[in-house]
Amino acid sequence: MAHGVLPFGVAAIDRALPGGGLARGALHEILGAGGDEEDGALAAAFAAQILGRLTRPPTSPSRSLTRPGPSLSPLKGGEGKQILPLSAPKGGEGRGEVGVVLWCLPRPDLYGPGLAAHGLDPGRVVMVRASRDAEILWAMEEGLRAPGIAAVVGEVGSLPMVASRRLQLAAERSGITAFLLRRWRDGRQAARERALPNTAVTRWRIAALPSRPSLDEPGVGNPRWRVELLRCRGGEPAYWEMEVPDATDHVSLAAALADRPAAPVASEKYRRAG
């Protein structure tokens, strides 16, 4: 990895990623499941968690980022879905990137308090609004060449192979990490785009799971997510069921998976729509 990696701080996930973490200076793709393929709330939340770690100074203490209050969705009008906070870098695993996060999107539905709840300081986010996917991809590529940028995010439906290749090359040259959040107009576009290849180093799918009851608060469960690594250059597909941090403020796998290696996922599953 020419620019190093950003560990998740969860051994099972880091073992599945070449180099022990998410590659810096590379292109990563994130999508939701079901209706969230259009809304993109969980994809944005997952990206915000990674970006919060990417831009956080190494000396910042670990802290829980889920707390009571209004919607924790990073999108305006969200349903309050939560994503697990990822533990802070330890032992020199991470370095805080200097600069702003350039977030390119087709409509201004990014929600600052939701970003903050997931660990990303909204004061470090610069939004670029463009109506067409081609314009968003262009803005991302320009951002990957600009000084003062810590990371680049783009929300797109269509992703031509040539455009993804240009973004990957620009990220490699600059060392800036890029994230593509896929937001599709409808099921037909989703089915078509899912089957198309691109040059992203990793591809993730995030889905909400039923909460697990809490012993301390009957009737209130801990939020859980299914985090799927659909594709990884130099790695194998896998998935994990994740829970919010426990009392130690560390991310944990769901109890049923905690003592087992990550389960491989058949690639055929992801070529079907649905």
Salt bridges, closest charged atoms under 4 A:
GLU29 OE2 - ARG182 NH1 2.62
GLU29 OE1 - ARG203 NE 2.84
GLU29 OE1 - ARG231 NH2 3.66
GLU37 OE2 - ARG194 NE 2.85
GLU97 OE2 - ARG24 NH1 2.75
GLU97 OE2 - ARG95 NH2 3.30
ASP109 OD2 - ARG107 NE 3.70
ASP109 OD2 - ARG183 NH2 3.06
GLU135 OE2 - ARG132 NE 3.63
GLU141 OE2 - ARG145 NH2 2.65
GLU141 OE2 - ARG166 NH2 2.76
GLU142 OE2 - ARG145 NH1 3.29
GLU155 OE1 - ARG183 NH1 2.79
GLU193 OE1 - ARG182 NH2 2.88
GLU228 OE2 - ARG205 NE 3.30
GLU228 OE2 - ARG226 NE 3.45
GLU241 OE1 - ARG224 NH1 3.13
GLU243 OE2 - ARG212 NE 2.98
